[in-house]
Amino acid sequence: MAAITRTPSRDSSVAEAQPQPGLRERKKLKTRIAIRRATYGLIAEQGYEATTIEQIAEAAEVSPSTVFRYFPTKKDIVLTDEYDPVMETALRARPAGEDPLESIRHVMTHALRTFIHEEREEVIQRTRLMAEVPAIRARMTETMATTSELLVQALADRTGRDRDDLDVRVFTAAVLGALREVMLYWAARDHQDDLIELVDRALTTIKGGLKL
């Protein structure tokens, strides 16, 4: 979803289900956060193309090799976050028998509402880069594959289907494709619309189809 600087807020039931990270994991998270903060700060000052890994490393007070260890490319710094496992856990915690699309709607809107409340400027900067930098937009499609696999497994388990079931995979691809288009649409309109309303509208379109 987007870069974060703190652990996402969770419903109490989900928080209880999540194991607390150990010291090593917390240190890794702190390093990822420092690298992201440095990257977004530099991009805001001098633009995406002018920002180098060496500059990011210096600003984050780590070595360039450390940056590459956490993020294979500069594009990945912009695009990766810690929200995917949280969304998977939240999806698994939804009531049994709930319509899968409604479960997805609840999980996505809750996560985005939290994200926008806590890190609105970074969300805006990230989606602007998605819209303006072709390389980031292309990489976004690739990184969504990781999110897709997590959600596919969660949905397969909830519905009693196999993870390779075509319907499960098509459904998940449709939802994530809708989310991608919403983010680009929101950025293209200078972030003036209500992002939560746009996501809700997109999921309603998936549910009801395109009306003539």
Backbone bond lengths (Angstrom), bond angles and torsions (degrees), N, CA, C in turn:
res aa  C-N    CA-C-N  psi(-1)  N-CA   C-N-CA  omega(-1)  CA-C   N-CA-C  phi
1 M - - - 1.428 - - 1.529 111.60 -
2 A 1.342 117.22 -80.52 1.449 115.99 -179.42 1.507 110.25 -151.84
3 A 1.353 116.33 167.07 1.455 120.29 -177.96 1.516 110.76 -71.29
4 I 1.320 117.73 140.04 1.442 121.36 -177.75 1.516 110.81 -126.29
5 T 1.327 116.09 160.44 1.451 119.57 176.90 1.514 111.87 -120.12
6 R 1.313 116.19 9.11 1.462 120.01 175.32 1.513 108.52 -156.36
7 T 1.320 116.45 166.51 1.451 119.66 178.15 1.515 109.00 -66.08
8 P 1.357 119.80 130.65 1.450 121.45 -177.88 1.521 111.19 -58.67
9 S 1.359 115.89 146.49 1.452 119.67 175.02 1.511 109.17 -67.47
10 R 1.339 116.55 149.55 1.455 120.43 -177.69 1.512 109.52 -136.22
11 D 1.351 115.62 154.26 1.449 119.44 168.46 1.515 107.21 -61.56
12 S 1.340 117.88 151.52 1.464 120.23 -175.43 1.514 112.14 -59.73
13 S 1.336 117.59 -37.35 1.462 119.97 -178.94 1.508 111.57 -66.31
14 V 1.333 115.81 -36.09 1.458 120.31 178.92 1.519 109.77 -72.16
15 A 1.336 116.26 -41.74 1.458 119.72 -179.14 1.514 110.84 -60.65
16 E 1.341 117.00 -38.68 1.450 119.97 179.61 1.519 111.29 -66.65
17 A 1.350 115.99 -31.01 1.466 119.90 -177.55 1.518 112.12 -78.05
18 Q 1.337 117.07 -20.14 1.453 121.17 -177.49 1.525 110.60 -84.21
19 P 1.327 119.09 125.55 1.463 120.46 175.13 1.519 110.44 -66.07
20 Q 1.321 116.80 141.11 1.453 120.75 179.76 1.533 109.61 -74.72
21 P 1.338 117.30 133.73 1.462 119.94 -178.21 1.522 111.74 -67.03
22 G 1.333 115.79 146.23 1.453 121.07 176.68 1.515 110.93 -80.67
23 L 1.331 116.16 179.93 1.461 121.56 -177.34 1.517 111.38 -59.31
24 R 1.324 117.14 -43.29 1.463 120.53 -178.62 1.523 111.25 -62.36
25 E 1.341 115.76 -43.10 1.462 119.81 -179.64 1.527 110.89 -66.29
26 R 1.342 116.01 -38.22 1.467 119.71 179.16 1.523 110.99 -65.23
27 K 1.333 116.48 -37.92 1.467 119.93 177.80 1.528 110.80 -65.79
28 K 1.329 116.25 -39.80 1.465 119.95 178.27 1.525 110.66 -64.20
29 L 1.324 115.97 -42.87 1.459 120.23 178.91 1.527 110.53 -62.22
30 K 1.325 116.47 -42.35 1.461 121.21 179.00 1.522 110.89 -60.31
31 T 1.334 116.29 -39.95 1.464 119.86 178.90 1.521 110.85 -67.56
32 R 1.326 117.53 -43.44 1.469 120.49 178.27 1.528 110.61 -60.29
33 I 1.324 116.09 -42.57 1.462 120.57 179.54 1.519 110.55 -62.28
34 A 1.337 117.13 -44.23 1.468 121.09 -179.70 1.523 110.91 -61.35
35 I 1.313 116.26 -41.34 1.474 120.32 179.91 1.525 110.45 -66.24
36 R 1.327 116.81 -42.18 1.466 119.26 179.27 1.525 111.32 -65.12
37 R 1.320 116.74 -45.05 1.455 120.23 179.82 1.526 110.69 -58.59
38 A 1.312 116.17 -44.70 1.461 120.76 179.42 1.520 110.79 -62.02
39 T 1.327 115.96 -42.81 1.466 120.66 -178.32 1.518 111.15 -63.31
40 Y 1.316 116.83 -49.93 1.461 119.65 -178.96 1.523 111.99 -64.67
41 G 1.331 117.00 -36.17 1.450 119.75 177.24 1.517 112.11 -63.81
42 L 1.331 116.52 -45.05 1.462 120.83 179.67 1.523 111.94 -66.52
43 I 1.329 116.25 -41.31 1.466 119.67 179.11 1.515 110.80 -62.95
44 A 1.338 116.81 -39.59 1.463 120.55 179.13 1.530 110.62 -62.93
45 E 1.333 116.81 -33.43 1.463 121.43 -177.54 1.524 113.13 -81.81
46 Q 1.341 116.74 -41.47 1.466 118.59 -169.73 1.520 115.12 -130.71
47 G 1.318 117.77 0.86 1.456 120.23 178.59 1.520 112.79 94.01
48 Y 1.325 115.65 162.18 1.464 121.12 -175.52 1.524 112.09 -68.54
49 E 1.319 116.78 -49.41 1.458 120.64 -174.16 1.524 112.12 -63.96
50 A 1.325 117.40 -35.38 1.465 120.90 -176.96 1.527 112.71 -78.24
51 T 1.302 117.06 -13.35 1.467 120.74 -177.53 1.521 110.01 -84.91
52 T 1.328 116.85 125.41 1.460 121.71 -177.91 1.531 111.46 -108.11
53 I 1.320 115.11 161.04 1.464 120.36 176.98 1.527 110.34 -61.57
54 E 1.323 116.88 -37.47 1.467 120.59 179.25 1.531 110.81 -62.43
55 Q 1.317 116.86 -41.30 1.461 120.59 177.78 1.528 111.22 -65.91
56 I 1.327 115.18 -41.62 1.467 119.92 178.70 1.523 110.31 -61.41
57 A 1.322 116.01 -45.49 1.466 120.61 -179.48 1.530 110.86 -60.41
58 E 1.332 116.28 -44.17 1.467 119.88 -179.81 1.525 110.83 -63.24
59 A 1.334 116.97 -44.02 1.464 120.87 -178.94 1.521 111.83 -66.94
60 A 1.335 116.97 -33.65 1.466 121.27 -179.70 1.522 112.45 -87.17
61 E 1.341 115.98 -4.86 1.467 122.61 -179.92 1.531 111.83 61.16
62 V 1.332 114.26 44.91 1.462 121.44 173.71 1.525 107.24 -135.66
63 S 1.319 116.27 174.48 1.462 119.89 178.07 1.528 110.12 -86.99
64 P 1.348 117.21 156.45 1.464 119.55 175.34 1.528 112.28 -56.07
65 S 1.334 116.69 -36.24 1.466 119.20 179.25 1.528 111.23 -64.57
66 T 1.331 116.90 -32.76 1.461 120.07 176.72 1.520 110.46 -67.22
67 V 1.321 116.79 -41.32 1.469 119.81 176.83 1.521 110.06 -57.94
68 F 1.335 116.62 -47.16 1.458 120.44 -179.05 1.532 111.95 -67.07
69 R 1.325 117.16 -28.99 1.459 120.02 178.88 1.537 111.16 -66.92
70 Y 1.314 115.84 -34.52 1.462 120.36 179.97 1.526 112.79 -88.96
71 F 1.336 116.08 -33.33 1.458 120.96 -176.23 1.528 108.97 -136.76
72 P 1.325 118.71 113.18 1.465 121.27 -177.51 1.526 114.31 -57.96
73 T 1.345 116.85 -33.77 1.460 120.53 -179.68 1.526 109.77 -138.60
74 K 1.319 116.11 165.59 1.471 121.28 176.29 1.523 110.35 -61.40
75 K 1.323 116.20 -35.74 1.466 120.14 179.25 1.524 110.93 -60.42
76 D 1.326 116.48 -36.30 1.469 120.00 -178.45 1.523 112.36 -68.18
77 I 1.320 117.10 -28.74 1.465 119.49 177.12 1.524 109.27 -62.68
78 V 1.319 115.87 -40.59 1.462 121.25 -179.38 1.528 111.57 -70.07
79 L 1.313 117.20 -35.49 1.465 120.30 -167.02 1.524 116.16 -98.61
80 T 1.312 119.26 -24.89 1.469 119.21 -173.45 1.521 111.79 -90.63
81 D 1.338 115.86 155.34 1.457 121.95 179.84 1.523 109.67 -157.06
82 E 1.324 115.89 -174.57 1.464 121.77 -179.05 1.526 112.59 -103.42
83 Y 1.318 117.66 14.75 1.454 119.63 -173.44 1.532 114.52 -83.30
84 D 1.318 118.41 -25.37 1.466 119.71 -175.67 1.529 113.15 -57.26
85 P 1.344 119.98 -50.33 1.469 119.32 178.69 1.521 112.90 -62.47
86 V 1.340 116.61 -33.92 1.466 120.19 178.41 1.520 110.10 -65.92
87 M 1.332 116.72 -42.68 1.464 120.66 178.66 1.524 111.02 -64.22
88 E 1.330 115.93 -40.24 1.465 119.03 178.67 1.526 110.52 -61.79
89 T 1.330 117.07 -45.88 1.460 121.42 179.61 1.525 110.99 -62.88
90 A 1.330 116.37 -42.64 1.461 120.56 179.34 1.525 111.01 -63.75
91 L 1.329 116.81 -38.74 1.458 120.57 179.33 1.524 110.92 -65.29
92 R 1.308 116.19 -41.31 1.463 120.07 178.90 1.541 111.62 -67.34
93 A 1.328 116.40 -24.01 1.468 120.43 -178.11 1.524 113.11 -85.86
94 R 1.319 118.70 -6.67 1.458 120.90 179.51 1.531 110.31 -66.09
95 P 1.339 117.60 155.47 1.470 121.30 -176.65 1.525 112.76 -57.61
96 A 1.306 115.50 138.35 1.467 120.48 177.30 1.522 109.14 -61.17
97 G 1.312 116.72 138.88 1.455 121.08 178.74 1.518 114.47 86.64
98 E 1.328 117.93 -7.10 1.461 120.73 178.30 1.524 109.38 -68.25
99 D 1.325 116.17 141.68 1.460 120.91 178.15 1.529 109.44 -55.64
100 P 1.346 118.41 130.00 1.468 120.89 -176.44 1.524 113.97 -54.73
101 L 1.338 116.63 -38.50 1.460 118.80 -179.29 1.529 110.94 -67.83
102 E 1.322 117.39 -35.95 1.454 120.26 178.16 1.533 110.52 -69.60
103 S 1.323 116.52 -35.28 1.465 119.75 175.83 1.522 110.42 -63.18
104 I 1.326 115.99 -45.45 1.461 121.25 177.99 1.529 110.33 -61.80
105 R 1.328 116.19 -43.01 1.466 120.40 -179.71 1.536 110.45 -58.52
106 H 1.323 116.56 -45.96 1.459 120.64 -179.50 1.530 110.77 -63.13
107 V 1.321 116.49 -47.68 1.461 120.74 -175.80 1.528 111.33 -64.66
108 M 1.334 116.86 -45.80 1.467 120.25 -177.54 1.517 111.99 -67.48
109 T 1.324 117.15 -46.69 1.459 119.04 -177.21 1.525 111.29 -66.80
110 H 1.339 116.48 -36.55 1.459 119.67 177.90 1.537 110.70 -64.83
111 A 1.332 116.75 -45.76 1.458 120.87 -179.41 1.528 111.26 -64.08
112 L 1.334 116.77 -44.07 1.461 120.29 -179.16 1.525 111.69 -67.64
113 R 1.319 116.53 -38.44 1.467 119.40 178.87 1.531 110.01 -61.48
114 T 1.327 116.11 -43.12 1.465 120.70 178.19 1.522 110.43 -64.00
115 F 1.309 115.20 -45.30 1.465 121.89 -177.89 1.517 111.91 -60.74
116 I 1.341 116.19 -47.58 1.461 120.53 -178.92 1.525 110.32 -65.52
117 H 1.317 116.64 -39.33 1.467 120.19 179.53 1.520 111.51 -62.87
118 E 1.334 116.98 -39.89 1.456 120.85 -173.74 1.526 113.42 -90.18
119 E 1.335 116.80 -33.13 1.469 119.54 -172.15 1.519 112.23 -138.54
120 R 1.319 117.50 47.40 1.455 120.98 -173.70 1.531 112.75 -57.24
121 E 1.333 117.77 -44.91 1.462 119.82 -176.69 1.528 111.87 -63.99
122 E 1.326 117.08 -37.71 1.464 118.93 178.53 1.528 110.55 -70.60
123 V 1.331 117.29 -36.56 1.467 119.80 176.92 1.522 109.74 -62.11
124 I 1.320 116.62 -43.88 1.465 120.73 179.24 1.523 110.66 -63.20
125 Q 1.323 116.73 -45.67 1.460 120.02 -179.35 1.532 111.04 -63.59
126 R 1.310 115.86 -40.86 1.458 119.75 -178.73 1.522 111.53 -65.07
127 T 1.334 117.37 -47.12 1.458 119.47 -178.87 1.522 111.73 -68.78
128 R 1.341 116.91 -30.66 1.459 119.27 175.51 1.533 110.22 -64.28
129 L 1.323 116.64 -41.41 1.461 120.22 177.59 1.523 111.16 -65.45
130 M 1.336 116.95 -37.43 1.463 120.14 176.44 1.528 110.79 -57.85
131 A 1.326 115.63 -41.64 1.464 120.21 -176.88 1.524 112.41 -76.84
132 E 1.345 117.08 -32.68 1.455 120.39 -171.32 1.523 114.92 -96.23
133 V 1.332 117.82 -24.75 1.467 120.42 -175.62 1.534 109.59 -110.30
134 P 1.337 118.03 107.66 1.468 120.70 -177.18 1.523 113.64 -55.12
135 A 1.328 117.97 -36.51 1.464 120.47 -178.17 1.526 110.82 -65.77
136 I 1.319 117.05 -37.55 1.467 120.01 178.17 1.520 110.00 -70.27
137 R 1.322 116.43 -40.77 1.463 119.84 179.01 1.526 110.99 -61.73
138 A 1.321 116.87 -40.11 1.462 120.28 178.26 1.523 110.98 -68.02
139 R 1.319 116.59 -41.79 1.458 120.22 179.58 1.525 111.25 -66.83
140 M 1.337 117.08 -31.42 1.456 120.97 178.40 1.529 110.66 -58.24
141 T 1.320 116.50 -40.81 1.456 120.44 178.65 1.527 110.79 -62.34
142 E 1.325 116.97 -38.46 1.462 120.69 179.27 1.525 111.53 -69.47
143 T 1.328 117.33 -43.73 1.460 119.61 -176.96 1.518 111.81 -69.92
144 M 1.316 117.47 -23.58 1.461 120.39 177.61 1.530 111.35 -66.14
145 A 1.328 116.37 -19.04 1.463 119.60 178.28 1.528 110.81 -62.59
146 T 1.331 117.02 -35.70 1.464 120.74 178.03 1.520 110.64 -65.76
147 T 1.333 116.22 -45.84 1.463 120.66 176.48 1.512 110.33 -60.09
148 S 1.323 116.12 -41.74 1.456 120.97 -179.07 1.519 112.16 -59.04
149 E 1.331 116.67 -44.56 1.462 119.39 -177.94 1.525 111.83 -63.49
150 L 1.332 116.88 -39.29 1.462 120.30 178.33 1.528 111.03 -64.45
151 L 1.329 116.37 -45.80 1.458 119.75 -178.34 1.522 111.77 -70.90
152 V 1.327 117.19 -36.47 1.465 120.80 176.82 1.529 110.09 -57.86
153 Q 1.329 116.51 -46.98 1.467 119.40 -178.68 1.527 110.93 -64.68
154 A 1.324 116.97 -42.85 1.466 120.02 179.75 1.521 111.25 -63.67
155 L 1.325 117.08 -42.99 1.461 120.36 -179.86 1.523 111.29 -69.26
156 A 1.329 117.04 -37.66 1.464 120.27 177.48 1.521 110.34 -62.34
157 D 1.314 116.83 -43.40 1.462 120.55 179.36 1.526 111.48 -65.10
158 R 1.331 116.91 -40.11 1.467 120.68 -178.43 1.528 112.16 -68.71
159 T 1.327 116.54 -32.76 1.459 120.18 -175.84 1.522 113.14 -98.95
160 G 1.327 116.99 -1.55 1.453 120.22 179.83 1.516 113.50 72.64
161 R 1.319 116.26 22.64 1.463 120.77 179.62 1.521 110.27 -105.48
162 D 1.321 115.79 170.61 1.455 121.56 176.49 1.520 109.02 -82.85
163 R 1.343 117.17 148.78 1.459 120.72 -179.51 1.529 112.07 -64.36
164 D 1.346 117.61 -19.86 1.456 120.76 178.18 1.521 112.63 -92.42
165 D 1.326 116.99 3.77 1.458 121.58 177.69 1.537 109.19 -59.47
166 L 1.327 116.68 127.32 1.466 120.65 -175.53 1.526 111.68 -61.06
167 D 1.330 116.90 -40.51 1.467 119.61 -178.38 1.528 111.28 -61.63
168 V 1.337 116.58 -41.08 1.456 120.74 179.46 1.524 110.34 -63.86
169 R 1.300 117.14 -43.86 1.459 121.03 -176.90 1.529 111.13 -70.79
170 V 1.324 117.48 -39.16 1.461 120.28 178.45 1.526 110.22 -66.36
171 F 1.329 116.30 -42.43 1.464 120.75 178.49 1.527 110.63 -59.63
172 T 1.318 116.74 -47.75 1.462 121.10 -179.69 1.525 111.11 -63.30
173 A 1.322 116.67 -42.64 1.466 120.40 178.99 1.526 111.38 -62.68
174 A 1.326 116.44 -38.30 1.468 120.54 179.29 1.524 110.88 -64.78
175 V 1.327 116.47 -42.69 1.467 120.81 -179.87 1.525 110.85 -64.34
176 L 1.324 117.12 -47.69 1.463 120.05 -178.54 1.525 111.60 -69.61
177 G 1.324 116.86 -34.05 1.463 120.02 175.09 1.518 110.99 -63.67
178 A 1.320 116.06 -39.73 1.466 120.72 177.04 1.523 110.65 -63.64
179 L 1.333 116.43 -42.96 1.461 120.52 179.41 1.531 110.48 -61.92
180 R 1.319 116.75 -41.78 1.467 120.83 178.61 1.528 110.39 -60.58
181 E 1.326 117.19 -46.84 1.459 120.25 -178.63 1.524 111.76 -66.00
182 V 1.321 117.10 -35.93 1.461 120.49 177.25 1.516 110.52 -61.62
183 M 1.333 117.18 -45.39 1.455 121.04 -179.15 1.535 111.07 -61.37
184 L 1.321 117.10 -43.01 1.459 120.78 179.74 1.528 111.18 -68.33
185 Y 1.322 116.50 -39.55 1.471 121.78 178.29 1.524 110.22 -63.48
186 W 1.317 115.78 -44.29 1.468 121.70 179.76 1.525 110.66 -60.64
187 A 1.327 116.40 -44.41 1.466 120.79 179.63 1.523 111.00 -66.88
188 A 1.339 117.07 -41.84 1.467 121.06 -178.39 1.520 111.74 -62.99
189 R 1.327 117.22 -27.55 1.467 121.72 178.52 1.532 111.77 -96.74
190 D 1.334 114.85 23.47 1.461 122.79 175.08 1.524 112.61 58.87
191 H 1.342 116.05 33.15 1.465 122.84 173.48 1.528 113.08 57.91
192 Q 1.334 116.26 29.73 1.461 120.05 -178.34 1.531 112.44 -83.53
193 D 1.330 117.25 -24.30 1.461 120.94 -177.64 1.522 111.15 -81.10
194 D 1.306 116.03 165.54 1.459 122.29 174.12 1.532 108.08 -81.10
195 L 1.325 117.33 113.08 1.460 121.25 -174.85 1.524 111.53 -61.83
196 I 1.312 118.65 -39.32 1.459 121.44 -179.36 1.527 110.21 -63.43
197 E 1.330 116.63 -41.61 1.459 120.25 178.40 1.528 110.92 -64.50
198 L 1.328 117.02 -37.45 1.469 120.19 178.69 1.529 110.93 -64.83
199 V 1.333 116.83 -43.24 1.463 120.07 178.48 1.520 110.42 -63.33
200 D 1.320 116.77 -44.24 1.459 121.02 179.31 1.531 110.53 -61.07
201 R 1.326 116.56 -41.39 1.466 121.26 178.19 1.520 111.47 -63.86
202 A 1.326 116.60 -41.99 1.463 120.22 -179.37 1.526 111.24 -64.51
203 L 1.332 117.26 -41.82 1.463 120.27 179.58 1.521 111.23 -68.88
204 T 1.335 116.58 -32.81 1.460 120.07 175.39 1.526 110.78 -65.76
205 T 1.326 116.45 -36.41 1.464 121.21 176.61 1.533 110.28 -63.49
206 I 1.320 116.04 -43.09 1.472 119.11 177.60 1.525 110.37 -60.02
207 K 1.314 116.23 -41.95 1.465 120.79 -177.31 1.518 112.53 -68.18
208 G 1.332 116.57 -42.74 1.454 119.75 -174.10 1.504 115.99 -99.72
209 G 1.328 116.64 -11.24 1.454 119.49 -177.48 1.518 111.66 82.04
210 L 1.333 116.77 174.80 1.463 122.73 -178.84 1.516 109.19 -85.08
211 K 1.332 115.82 116.54 1.459 120.82 -176.62 1.524 110.62 -81.73
212 L 1.328 114.87 140.79 1.471 120.85 177.47 1.523 109.10 -90.60
